[in-house]
Amino acid sequence: MSSPDALLATILQTYAPTRLTLLSAAGEPHSLAGAGGGLQAAVERHGAASLAAALDPGQRLVLEDPGVTLELDRGAAGATLRVAWADGPSYTEPLRLAGVAPLAAVVMGPAPTGSGPALGRALTDPMAALSDPTRSLVVDPAGLHDDPGALPAAALGRIPAVDPGGLGDPAFRAAHGTQGNLVAGAMAGGIASADLVIAMARAGLLGFFGAGGLDLGAVEAALTRLAAEVPAGRPWGANLLHNPVEPAVEERTVDLYLRHGVTRVSASAYMTLTPAVVRFSLHDIHEAGGRIVRPHHVFAKVSRPEVAEPFLRPAPQRILDGLIAAGHLSPAQARLAAKVPVAEDVTAEADSGGHTDRRPLLGLLPTLLRLRDRVVEEEGYAARGVHPRVGAAGGLGDPSSVHAAFAMGAAYVLTGSVNQSTVEAGTSKLAKMMLITAGLADCTTGPAPDMFELGAHVQVLGQGTMYAQRAGRLHDLYRSYDSIDAIPAKDRAKIERTIFRRSLDDVWTDTRTFWAERDPRQVERADADPHHLMALTFRWYLGMTSRWARTGDPDRRRDYQIWCGPAMGAFNDWVQGTWLDALENRRVADVSWALLRGAAVARRIEVARALGVSVPIACPPPVKTQGR
């Protein structure tokens, strides 16, 4: 049989007693201690026959757990099992071992057994292999099978090292110059701050500045800082938010990005392609050495196949013709554009914070991967060396979910909600404190400020804030009445008192001044259309709620609009009681690499299970390391 150390380590890992002792035929003891609490369930699952079959004749094995003791005495042809409970009866049972496969020890090569299960310890270090290339890992086939007697005595395999930076598509790292396939998404309003983007770049990862909702002056100041402080050669990007109400803002944002040398954008909330996003995608496209070169990259965040497909295909000719007419594209560039997709990176956005369709990632990601494969074949991309990638976002708050996304075929993962509680996030400490106490079910939806009239919703934190209910009440009134004057006096007085805390006339005065400077056409339309005036007035509240959250206005805490998805609750649960539990320790690079490192461990656990090893842990706690 295998050495006592290796066998005891396997028994401790599989049966999880508090203590086990192996006595030789001469009575010499060899003991190990464990966490305990799992003996009874393990015996019910695995039985004791394979355990007895692993002993040599004359050996005795004692397994102790709170309230119960199990003893096995191995004879020449069989064994005797004795079980005793501290507060109840005991019993003795003879075991027939003919045809029973013995529990096989885990042979770890250079990994020490120590005083606990060496397998569990080794799995949590994804950068270390369990055995060197010349040795095999002998695993317990009984761990996943009800009939171990029908299987060989041992299965051979090796659990390799897994580099956290090697998860996902290597073409992603090659295209963007990153050290890992995790992206920090562009949380609007500057929540994905310049500090956050710089920290991600310094850690070898990609982050997008949350430009959506900011005035262009603030965006330009951030771009200037990013260009100066991001290390040379490290990638970064900024948000390009679809603005159906103000398309000119989208165009001016692209002008700003091209002027400041931004080469990557996260295209969010798009329902269809616009000239602005196509113009950015194709800027300076050219041919060199027989291949098409695209200096600019679009990450299209989508939640529906019908929205994803236009990004995966070449830009429509009508948009290309318009860009040629406007002088943004030459005819030669337009011919190249007809051979490449608008976006080579498409992110499947599932149940996320902010704008979301709350799609389940389990259904959305495979659907978009199949769509990508079909489009690649139809467009003949492979022959031109074009390989669009599909990433995953939404609900990724712990290593198990990140591992699952990679296992389903995601080229990269994109995080959002979890980054909002980091030190570098551009929001208030009060909002962050609300986020770190959020549970999995503490999210809700409310009207979207930028698409109020369309009835679109955003997913927000529901715990501790009334934003969703109050904004929802305003949208109900907007749908029910054609003007502010048509609102019943009692309802108007209530929303002025509890929601706006000022008269609607005063709100419109300030709103009119704002739009007169930003887009005078909105004022002209409001003067002619009382329903539009009503929408702009109500949007004042929706717009201010996210600002109050970012600035930490304590008097408006119950109105905070904090974009948040269930990933936040999953992350809080994972890090509870660990070094990442405290707000001051949640630095975005540490959070990102902790997720990747944990996902690498989850992959190793999956390999171990596939080899037949019963691994009790599913998602190990975050390990504090320097960078990756």
ZIPEQUI-V939047 format. One record per residue. NEAR is the number of other C-alpha atoms within 8 Angstrom. Layout:
BEGIN
{{NEAR} {NEAR}}
END
This chain:
BEGIN
{{5} {7} {6} {7} {7} {13} {12} {12} {16} {13} {11} {15} {13} {11} {10} {14} {16} {13} {12} {14} {11} {12} {12} {10} {9} {5} {6} {7} {8} {8} {8} {12} {11} {12} {7} {11} {10} {10} {13} {7} {7} {12} {10} {7} {6} {9} {9} {8} {11} {14} {11} {13} {13} {10} {10} {8} {8} {10} {12} {13} {11} {11} {13} {12} {13} {7} {7} {10} {11} {11} {11} {12} {12} {15} {9} {7} {7} {11} {14} {12} {13} {11} {11} {11} {10} {6} {5} {6} {6} {8} {7} {8} {7} {8} {9} {8} {12} {6} {5} {10} {12} {11} {11} {13} {14} {13} {9} {12} {9} {7} {9} {6} {10} {6} {7} {11} {13} {12} {12} {10} {8} {12} {11} {9} {8} {15} {8} {9} {11} {16} {15} {8} {5} {5} {7} {11} {13} {12} {15} {14} {15} {12} {10} {9} {7} {6} {7} {12} {8} {6} {9} {9} {9} {10} {11} {9} {9} {8} {11} {9} {10} {13} {10} {14} {9} {10} {12} {11} {11} {8} {6} {13} {12} {8} {6} {7} {9} {13} {8} {11} {16} {12} {12} {14} {13} {15} {12} {12} {11} {13} {13} {19} {12} {11} {8} {13} {16} {13} {11} {14} {15} {10} {8} {10} {14} {14} {16} {16} {16} {15} {14} {11} {6} {10} {6} {7} {6} {8} {10} {9} {8} {9} {9} {9} {9} {11} {7} {6} {7} {11} {7} {4} {5} {11} {11} {12} {13} {13} {15} {14} {12} {10} {9} {5} {6} {7} {9} {6} {8} {13} {9} {8} {10} {12} {8} {9} {10} {10} {7} {8} {6} {11} {10} {11} {13} {16} {14} {11} {9} {10} {5} {6} {9} {7} {9} {9} {12} {12} {11} {11} {12} {13} {11} {7} {12} {9} {9} {7} {4} {5} {7} {9} {8} {11} {8} {12} {12} {15} {13} {13} {12} {14} {13} {7} {10} {6} {12} {13} {11} {12} {14} {14} {11} {12} {13} {6} {6} {6} {11} {11} {8} {9} {12} {12} {7} {7} {7} {9} {13} {8} {7} {6} {11} {11} {8} {12} {12} {9} {9} {10} {13} {14} {13} {12} {12} {16} {13} {15} {14} {16} {15} {18} {15} {11} {11} {14} {7} {7} {11} {8} {13} {6} {8} {13} {14} {10} {9} {12} {10} {8} {10} {13} {8} {8} {11} {12} {9} {6} {8} {8} {12} {9} {6} {7} {6} {8} {8} {12} {11} {15} {14} {16} {15} {15} {13} {11} {15} {13} {14} {11} {10} {14} {12} {8} {11} {13} {7} {8} {9} {15} {13} {14} {14} {14} {14} {13} {13} {11} {12} {14} {13} {14} {10} {10} {13} {10} {12} {10} {7} {9} {12} {13} {10} {10} {11} {11} {8} {12} {11} {10} {6} {11} {13} {9} {9} {13} {14} {12} {8} {7} {11} {12} {6} {5} {9} {10} {12} {13} {16} {16} {16} {11} {8} {8} {12} {10} {13} {14} {8} {9} {12} {10} {8} {9} {11} {8} {9} {12} {7} {6} {10} {9} {11} {9} {5} {7} {10} {7} {6} {6} {8} {9} {8} {9} {10} {12} {9} {7} {9} {10} {8} {8} {8} {9} {6} {8} {11} {11} {8} {8} {11} {9} {8} {8} {11} {11} {7} {6} {8} {9} {7} {9} {11} {8} {10} {11} {8} {6} {8} {11} {12} {9} {13} {11} {11} {10} {12} {9} {11} {10} {11} {12} {9} {8} {12} {11} {9} {13} {16} {11} {8} {12} {8} {6} {4} {8} {12} {8} {10} {13} {13} {9} {11} {14} {17} {16} {16} {17} {15} {13} {11} {13} {8} {9} {12} {8} {6} {8} {9} {12} {12} {7} {12} {7} {10} {13} {10} {13} {10} {9} {11} {9} {11} {12} {13} {14} {13} {16} {13} {14} {14} {13} {10} {14} {11} {8} {9} {12} {11} {7} {11} {13} {12} {10} {11} {6} {6} {8} {9} {8} {8} {12} {5} {6} {5} {4} {7} {8}}
END
